[in-house]
Amino acid sequence: MQIVLITGMSGSGKSTALRALEDIGFFCVDNLPVVLLPKFLEIQSDKAKMISRVAMVMDLREHSFLEKYPRIFKRLRDKGYTIEILFLDAGDEALLHRFSETRRSHPLAVKGSVRDGIAMEREKLAPLKLMADRIIDTTSCNVHQLKDAVQRIFLSTTAEKRLQIHVTSFGYRYGLPVDADIVLDVRFLPNPYFVEALKNHNGHHPEVRKYILASDEGRLFIEKLFALMSFLLPLYEKEGKMHLHIALGCTGGKHRSVAMANEMAAYIADKNYNIQVSHRDIAKS
């Protein structure tokens, strides 16, 4: 089991880092009391749970964390657990600015100023920072840059493309897919439903596909659609988007949208993205 402990300065972006790991398949827990860590790992180690990657945030919000983590970490490592510590840091001025923007109180600034709390926290966390396997300075990072930095560290170079794409066909008469990011209306294409020899087939049938793509509208649409995807997908990845749902709709969801969804999915798969295809309404009358 891969175990990642995210810790560091308050306001340095630990919650963003945790969400970044959750997006790439880690089981994530925020603010787990360190005394519960051994039992938590024991439960998650059950092979039946199929959990292979765990990430958690631990920090000074738990008052006993600094006192107890050295002993608990040692005990876990003696049992064979490997805990990878990711420490997030940032300059004092950057942290002050973030606390000012969010109007949150610093956990150690109950009686003093935020600046005093930051100084005290930095001193208390110094030994833990020395133990860290990786340190990220988030002083100049925005949310998207931090997310990208974290995922670059923990995504295997041979792992799947980060952007997961779902292409679905649907029929407008049955309503729009509520979770679609992009909806394309292909009802302008020639309709095989009105061709007697094609009416009872669906968009998987080679003659239906041929009929649609043989039209000037079909050829031009595919050309422009592929150009649009070639432009958009790298930008979505750069922005840090993890999931993209593209829906193509025709009247009944049986002919035109199915054929076009298949064409788009084949194009995207050829670009080495992870692709899932579904045809929501193909079996409906």
N, C-alpha and C positions, 0 to 999 in steps of 0.2 A: 504494500500500500504506500502510495506517495502522500506524505504529510507535509503541508506547508503552513507555517505559522507566520501570519502577518502582524507585525507590531511596529512601533515607532512613535514619533511625535504626534501629539494631538493636532489635527488640522493638516496632516501631511498627505492625506488621501487614502487612508486604509480602507474605508468603505468602498471607494472606487476600485481599488485593487481587488477587493473581495468579489465585487460584482463582475469584474473582468475574468476572474477565474471561474466563477459560476457559469459564465457564458461559454466557456470551453470545456465544460463537463465536470468540474469539481463539485463535490458535495460541500456546501459552505455553511459555516456557523459563525455568527458575530457575537463577540463578548462572552465566550464560554469561560466560566470560572476554571482556573487552572487546576483546582483540586478535582474537577470532574473529568479532566483530560484522560487519565488512564482508563477509567471505566468507559468513556466515550469511544476510545480507540479499540478497546476490547470488544465492545458491541459491534462496531463497524468492521472489525476484522472477520466477522462471520462471513464465510465465503458465499453463503446463500443470499447475502444482501447485495452482492455484485457491485460493491463500492470499491473502486481502486484508487481514487484520488480525493483527498480531503484537504480543505483549506479552512482556516479559522483565524479570526482576529482576537488577539489578547493584548490588553494594554492597561494603563493606569486607572481606567474606569473601575476595575476591580482592585480594591484597596490592598488586598493581600497578594496581588500578583508578584510584585518584586520580591517579596519575602519568600514565596513558596516555589517559584518557577525553577531555581537552580536544582533543588532536591528532586522535584518531580521530573524534570527533563533528564536528569542523570539516571533515575530509576527506569524511565522508559527506554533510554538508550542501552542500559544494561540488559533489558529484555529483548533487544534487537530492533527496536523501532528507530527509523531514521527520520529526524525532524529537520526540515529545511526552513531556516529562519530568513524571512524577507523583511528587512528593516527599511521603513520609509522615513526620510528626513526632509527638512526644508530650512531655509534661512529664517532667522528671527523676524525680519521685516515681512517676509512673505507670510509667515504664520500669523503675525499681528494683523496684517491686511485681511486674511481669510476670516479670522475671528471677528474683525470689525464688520465685514460684509455680511456674515451669517448671524451676527449678534448672539452667538453662543458663548457660554461661559467656559473658561478653561478649568479642567478638573482639579488643578492644583492652585487655582487663583481664588479660593473661597474668600480669603481675607485681604489678599494683596491684589496687585495689578496683573493683567494678562501677561505683560512682559516678565514679571517676577515668576509667574506660573511656568512660563516657557523655560526660563533659566533653571528653575528647580527640576522640571521634568527632564531637561537635557542632561543634567547631572545624574539623576537617578537612573536614566536609561543607558548611560555610557557603558556599563559592563555588558548589557544585553547587545548593544550595538557591536561590541567587539566580538561577540559570539556569532554574529549574523553571517549567513552564507552569501547573501546578496544585499546590497544597499542601493536604494534608488533615491537620488536627490530630486525632489519634486518642485524645487523653487521656481523653475521656469516652465513647468508643465501645466497645460490645461487638462481637463478631464479626459479628453480623447487621446492626448499624447501619453498620459499615464496608463490608460487602459491598453494602448498599443504596446507600450514598453513592457508591461507585465505579461501580456499574452505572448510577446516575442520570446520571453524567457522560458515560459512554461509550455508553449506549444512545441511538440516534437517537429523537427525539420521534415520528417516523413509523414507527419500527421495530415489530416484532411485540411482542405482549404478552409479558412476561417468563415467565409461567407457561406451559409447554408441556404440553398435556394429551393423553394417549393413552387412548382408551376402547376396550375390547376385549370381545367376547363369547367364551364358552368353554363346553365341556361338562364337567361334573364327572366323567363316566365316563373322560375323558382326562387328568384331573389338573388341579390349580390352576396358573395362571400364576405362575411363581416370582418374577417381578419386579413384581407388582402391589402398589401402596400401599394400595388399598381394594378389597375383594372383597365383592360383593353377590350373595346367593343369591336367584334369582327363581323357584325351583322351586315356590313356593306359588301361582303364577299359573295360571289355566286352561291346560291343555296342548293345543295344536292337533293334536298327534300323534294324539290319540284321536278326532279329527273326520275322517271319511273324506275329505271334500272338501278338507281342508287339510293332511292328513298329508304329502303329497308336495311341498308348497310349503315355503319357508323364511320367516324373519322379515322379509324384504324385501317379501314379497307383501302388497298392501293388504288382502286379506281376512284374512290371518293377523294383521296389525297391528290391524285393526278388531275381530277376535274377542277379542284380549287386552285391548285398551283399553276395550272395551265392558263388561267385568266390573267389579264394584264394587272388587275388589281391585286391578285394573289402574289404574283412575282414581285411587284413593286413594294407591297406591304412587307414581305419577308426581307427584302433587301434593306428597307429602312428600319425594320424591327431589329435585325441583327446589328446594324450600325448603332442604333440606340443602346442596345445591351452592351456592345463593345465600349461605348462611352461611359455608361452608367456604372457597370459592375466594379471596375477598378476604383471609381470614386467612392462607392459605397464601402468597399473594403478599406480604403484609406481613411474614411471617416470613422471606421470601427464598427460598422453595422455587422451583426452576426447572423441575422435571419432576414430573408427577403421572400415575400409571397407575391407571386405574379399570377393574376387571374385573367383568363381570356374567355369572353362570353359571346355566345350566339343566342338565337331564339330559344331552342330547346336543349342545348348543351350536348348534342349528339353528333353533329357533322363538322361544321366549320371550326368551332372552338376546339374540338378534339384534335383535328388535323393540325391546326396552328400551334396548339400546346405541345404536341409531339415534335413539331419542327423546332420550336424554341428550345425545348428540353434537350434535343440532340445537339443543337448549337452550343448551349451552355455546357453540356457534358464534355464536348470536344475541347472546351477551354479549361478543363480539369477542375471544375467546381463540383462540389457535392450537390447532387440534384435529386429531387423527389418529384414524381409526376403523379397526379391523380385526376380523375375525370368524374366530377361530383354527380353529374346528372345523366350520364351516358345510358344508364339502364332504365331511365324513366320514359314513360310513353309520351 
